[in-house]
Amino acid sequence: MSGEMGSLLMKNNKFIKLVSRVTAAATIVSMFAMVSPAMAAEATGMSDTLSRQMVSVDATHTISMTLTGSVADNATITLTYASNGGTDFLMTGAAFGASSGTCVVDTLDASTAGVISVQAAEACSAADTVIFTVTGVTNSDTAGSHQVTIGGTGGVTGNFAIAITTDDQVNVTATVDPTITFNVGAQASGTACATGFAGNGGTVALGTLSTGAITSSDVSSVYHICTRLSTNSSSGAAVTVESAYAELRSTAVNGDTIPSASAAMAAGTANYGLCASSANYGKSSTTPAGVDPTRTAPFNGSCANATAAGTVGGLTTSAQEVWSVSDAVGNGFQELILKAAISGTTKAHTDYTDLLTFVATGTF
């Protein structure tokens, strides 16, 4: 009996020891599972687009990545930039820009040189994108490939690289030659001094003058003068006129003249002059670029088209500015009107004449 009891006690002791070992092993496994950290999840599609990649200049970083695991609310994602033996990427002027990914981040921590750390604004899931910008980061002073390591409490890992170069800008230069073109000539009454005018020279025949009327361009088929100018001058250009006689003069008897003075024209009062149309001027419709012409005194008085009455500027034997442009212009045009009247004592001749010389001068 005592032998059987002894055998039974030995078996029980072995069973108790076995149970104790199994329990201890299970406890160790359980403790390991409790203290073991979550497995890190490597991001994909990692990139950092810099606004400037030159050494030692300030740049904006646009950082993007796709998560492969979840990130808890308020957990951090940290990017560490290798200096490659030179000066670290400096964060003195760094500031958080904006977050546009499906995993929203904020609260920039850039207190450590070469380290950018942001915090998840809420819990993020696998496959979420993280996109955010950081402004005012000063690039390292060392050119080459710089490794960026991702870490932080959010469990996101990864490695990628950015390039820093000694110079990231290319200077581009060009030259534009100065140009100016000018056309001036007699043009038929009623014809628009505008698109397509390419005349040069010609004659404005005033016809037979009488004391009872004012003779004028664009009245009774009398021609007007069309002037057209194109220039790429940033200071514009001016058109001047110079009269050969400062009057209408008889070729046979030089002392017999029709004077020229700045005045309102009146039938029966001898006068001859020029005015710049207040209606027919501007830029050709085919090249509507640049500034409009500006009439210059004394040629800027009342000077409507197809009207005998009006105010003219007196002509002189010196160059007088008739109109100008203050900037570049493509096909700027100005119609010029000639007017004449005689008195009862104006000498009879068939050869009254004057010669007008027009000059266009650009200021470059």
C-alpha positions, 0 to 999 in steps of 0.5 A: 500500500505504501509502495502504491502511495509513493508511486502516486505522489511521484506522478503528482509531483511531475505533473505539478512541475510540468504545469508550472513550466507551461504556466511560466512560459505562457506568462513570459510570452504574454509579457513579451506581447505586452511590451513589444512595440507595433511593427513599423510601416514603411511609407511609399511614394515618398518625395520632397519637392523644393522650391530652390535646390541651390546650396545655402538658400531658403526653400519651401519643401512640399513633402508627400508620402502614402501610408501603409499603416495607421497613424494614431491621433497626435502621433508624429512623423519626423523627417531627418535630413543628412548634412553630408558633412556640411552645414545642416538644413537650418530651420530658423525661419521655418514655418508650417505651410498647408496640409492637403493629403487625406491624412491631415498633419499640423503643429510643425516642430522645427526646433532641431537643425535638419529635422522636420516633425509634424503631428497627425491632426487625427487618426490616419489609415493605411493608404492615406496620403500625407502632403504638407509644405514647410517654408523658410528652410535654409538648404545645406551648404553641401551639394550632392544627394542628401538622404532623408530618413522618416521616423517618429512616434506614428510608426512611419518609416522610410528613406529617400533622397533630395538633390542640392546643387551649387546653382539651380538657376540659368540666366536667360538674355536677349536683345531686341533691336530698336525699330521705327517706321513712318508713312506720310502722304496725301489721301483721298477725301473720305478715306479712313487714315487707318488700317493698311495706309502705306502712302508716301508723299503726294499733293493736297490740291486746295483748288480755287479759293473764294472769299465766301467759303473756307476750303478744307480737307475732306470737304468737296473732295480735298485730300487730307494728309495721313501719318502712320507710325510704328515704334518699339521705343519705350519713350515713344516718338514725335511727328513734326512738320516744317513749312517751306514758306510758313505761308502759301506763296505765289511762285511767280510773285513771292511777295503775294501770300496767304499768311499762316497763323494759329486761329479759328478759320473764318470765310473772308479772312485770309489764313492757312494752317494745319490741324490734327483731326480730333476724330480720325486717329488711334491705332490700326485695327490690325495691330491694336497695340501700344498707346494712342497718338496725342495731338500737340498744340497749336495743332490740337484745336477744334478739327473735326472731319469733313467740316470747313470750320475749325481752328488751325495751327500756324505753320513755321519754317522750323520743325513743330511737333504735330503729334506724339506717342509716349510709349511703343505703338503698332501702326499709330495713325493721325489724320491731318487737315489743311484749311485755307481762306482768303480775303477780298484783297488776296492777290489773284494767282494760280500758283500758290504753294507750300511744301510741308516736310514731316519727320518722325523721331523715336526716343530710345 
